[in-house]
Amino acid sequence: MYASPAPCSDCGVTHAAAGVLNSLLADLLATRPDDASWGVSVCGTCNQVTGVWDDAEGWGFGTRPGEVVRAPLPMHKPFVPAPA
């Protein structure tokens, strides 16, 4: 069975999301390298792409810098039943 390390605890980008974001970035770099209407954000901890957006076409995937304003959620929190 294939095993992979857990996502970064700071950005939480999964391996599947990283693949999509990196593909989008590669396409933009290949087709419009000097166009300032698109951008990319990168995690400061793991250097993974966390967001890609295109203001000219009006789309975005992931996050832009400054959008994450709280501490990341824990990866697992045990279930605690509410009192009745």
ChimeraX commands (.cxc) that place a marker at each C-alpha (Angstrom):
marker #1 position 0.00,0.00,0.00 radius 0.5
marker #1 position 1.16,3.53,-0.78 radius 0.5
marker #1 position 1.90,5.70,2.23 radius 0.5
marker #1 position 2.63,9.40,2.18 radius 0.5
marker #1 position 3.50,11.92,4.87 radius 0.5
marker #1 position 0.76,14.07,6.35 radius 0.5
marker #1 position 0.16,17.54,4.91 radius 0.5
marker #1 position 2.00,20.50,6.38 radius 0.5
marker #1 position 0.54,21.51,9.74 radius 0.5
marker #1 position 0.65,25.21,8.76 radius 0.5
marker #1 position -1.04,25.22,5.33 radius 0.5
marker #1 position -2.81,21.84,5.36 radius 0.5
marker #1 position -2.55,21.44,1.57 radius 0.5
marker #1 position -3.17,17.79,0.71 radius 0.5
marker #1 position -1.13,15.93,-1.88 radius 0.5
marker #1 position -4.10,15.90,-4.28 radius 0.5
marker #1 position -4.59,19.67,-3.93 radius 0.5
marker #1 position -0.86,20.24,-4.41 radius 0.5
marker #1 position -1.03,18.35,-7.70 radius 0.5
marker #1 position -3.91,20.49,-8.98 radius 0.5
marker #1 position -2.31,23.77,-7.85 radius 0.5
marker #1 position 1.07,22.88,-9.35 radius 0.5
marker #1 position -0.61,21.96,-12.66 radius 0.5
marker #1 position -2.42,25.30,-12.75 radius 0.5
marker #1 position 0.82,27.13,-12.00 radius 0.5
marker #1 position 2.72,25.22,-14.70 radius 0.5
marker #1 position 0.02,26.06,-17.27 radius 0.5
marker #1 position 0.07,29.77,-16.38 radius 0.5
marker #1 position 3.87,29.88,-16.48 radius 0.5
marker #1 position 3.85,28.22,-19.90 radius 0.5
marker #1 position 1.10,30.30,-21.50 radius 0.5
marker #1 position 1.29,33.70,-19.77 radius 0.5
marker #1 position 4.64,34.07,-17.96 radius 0.5
marker #1 position 4.73,37.89,-18.03 radius 0.5
marker #1 position 1.02,38.52,-17.30 radius 0.5
marker #1 position 0.59,40.32,-13.97 radius 0.5
marker #1 position -3.13,39.47,-13.69 radius 0.5
marker #1 position -2.50,36.05,-12.15 radius 0.5
marker #1 position -0.72,35.18,-8.92 radius 0.5
marker #1 position 0.44,32.40,-6.66 radius 0.5
marker #1 position 0.80,32.01,-2.90 radius 0.5
marker #1 position 3.28,29.70,-1.20 radius 0.5
marker #1 position 3.42,28.28,2.33 radius 0.5
marker #1 position 6.29,29.79,4.29 radius 0.5
marker #1 position 6.89,26.53,6.14 radius 0.5
marker #1 position 6.87,23.82,3.46 radius 0.5
marker #1 position 7.23,25.98,0.30 radius 0.5
marker #1 position 4.19,24.27,-1.24 radius 0.5
marker #1 position 1.88,26.20,-3.56 radius 0.5
marker #1 position -1.26,27.02,-1.53 radius 0.5
marker #1 position -3.17,29.16,-4.01 radius 0.5
marker #1 position -3.33,30.16,-7.67 radius 0.5
marker #1 position -5.66,32.86,-9.03 radius 0.5
marker #1 position -6.35,34.75,-12.22 radius 0.5
marker #1 position -8.00,38.15,-11.82 radius 0.5
marker #1 position -8.35,38.63,-15.60 radius 0.5
marker #1 position -10.44,35.46,-15.98 radius 0.5
marker #1 position -12.04,35.71,-12.53 radius 0.5
marker #1 position -11.09,32.41,-10.90 radius 0.5
marker #1 position -8.99,31.19,-8.01 radius 0.5
marker #1 position -8.15,27.96,-6.22 radius 0.5
marker #1 position -6.71,27.71,-2.73 radius 0.5
marker #1 position -5.86,30.76,-0.66 radius 0.5
marker #1 position -4.40,34.18,-1.32 radius 0.5
marker #1 position -1.88,35.74,1.06 radius 0.5
marker #1 position -3.65,37.15,4.11 radius 0.5
marker #1 position -6.79,35.02,3.78 radius 0.5
marker #1 position -5.84,32.66,6.60 radius 0.5
marker #1 position -6.25,34.79,9.71 radius 0.5
marker #1 position -6.48,32.14,12.41 radius 0.5
marker #1 position -4.32,29.30,13.64 radius 0.5
marker #1 position -4.76,26.07,11.69 radius 0.5
marker #1 position -7.31,23.59,12.99 radius 0.5
marker #1 position -5.94,20.45,14.68 radius 0.5
marker #1 position -5.69,17.47,12.35 radius 0.5
marker #1 position -7.75,15.33,14.70 radius 0.5
marker #1 position -9.94,16.22,17.62 radius 0.5
marker #1 position -11.56,13.41,19.65 radius 0.5
marker #1 position -15.35,13.25,19.70 radius 0.5
marker #1 position -16.84,14.50,22.96 radius 0.5
marker #1 position -20.58,14.07,23.39 radius 0.5
marker #1 position -22.58,17.12,24.40 radius 0.5
marker #1 position -24.27,17.00,27.78 radius 0.5
marker #1 position -27.96,16.14,27.62 radius 0.5
marker link #1:1,2 radius 0.2
marker link #1:2,3 radius 0.2
marker link #1:3,4 radius 0.2
marker link #1:4,5 radius 0.2
marker link #1:5,6 radius 0.2
marker link #1:6,7 radius 0.2
marker link #1:7,8 radius 0.2
marker link #1:8,9 radius 0.2
marker link #1:9,10 radius 0.2
marker link #1:10,11 radius 0.2
marker link #1:11,12 radius 0.2
marker link #1:12,13 radius 0.2
marker link #1:13,14 radius 0.2
marker link #1:14,15 radius 0.2
marker link #1:15,16 radius 0.2
marker link #1:16,17 radius 0.2
marker link #1:17,18 radius 0.2
marker link #1:18,19 radius 0.2
marker link #1:19,20 radius 0.2
marker link #1:20,21 radius 0.2
marker link #1:21,22 radius 0.2
marker link #1:22,23 radius 0.2
marker link #1:23,24 radius 0.2
marker link #1:24,25 radius 0.2
marker link #1:25,26 radius 0.2
marker link #1:26,27 radius 0.2
marker link #1:27,28 radius 0.2
marker link #1:28,29 radius 0.2
marker link #1:29,30 radius 0.2
marker link #1:30,31 radius 0.2
marker link #1:31,32 radius 0.2
marker link #1:32,33 radius 0.2
marker link #1:33,34 radius 0.2
marker link #1:34,35 radius 0.2
marker link #1:35,36 radius 0.2
marker link #1:36,37 radius 0.2
marker link #1:37,38 radius 0.2
marker link #1:38,39 radius 0.2
marker link #1:39,40 radius 0.2
marker link #1:40,41 radius 0.2
marker link #1:41,42 radius 0.2
marker link #1:42,43 radius 0.2
marker link #1:43,44 radius 0.2
marker link #1:44,45 radius 0.2
marker link #1:45,46 radius 0.2
marker link #1:46,47 radius 0.2
marker link #1:47,48 radius 0.2
marker link #1:48,49 radius 0.2
marker link #1:49,50 radius 0.2
marker link #1:50,51 radius 0.2
marker link #1:51,52 radius 0.2
marker link #1:52,53 radius 0.2
marker link #1:53,54 radius 0.2
marker link #1:54,55 radius 0.2
marker link #1:55,56 radius 0.2
marker link #1:56,57 radius 0.2
marker link #1:57,58 radius 0.2
marker link #1:58,59 radius 0.2
marker link #1:59,60 radius 0.2
marker link #1:60,61 radius 0.2
marker link #1:61,62 radius 0.2
marker link #1:62,63 radius 0.2
marker link #1:63,64 radius 0.2
marker link #1:64,65 radius 0.2
marker link #1:65,66 radius 0.2
marker link #1:66,67 radius 0.2
marker link #1:67,68 radius 0.2
marker link #1:68,69 radius 0.2
marker link #1:69,70 radius 0.2
marker link #1:70,71 radius 0.2
marker link #1:71,72 radius 0.2
marker link #1:72,73 radius 0.2
marker link #1:73,74 radius 0.2
marker link #1:74,75 radius 0.2
marker link #1:75,76 radius 0.2
marker link #1:76,77 radius 0.2
marker link #1:77,78 radius 0.2
marker link #1:78,79 radius 0.2
marker link #1:79,80 radius 0.2
marker link #1:80,81 radius 0.2
marker link #1:81,82 radius 0.2
marker link #1:82,83 radius 0.2
marker link #1:83,84 radius 0.2
view
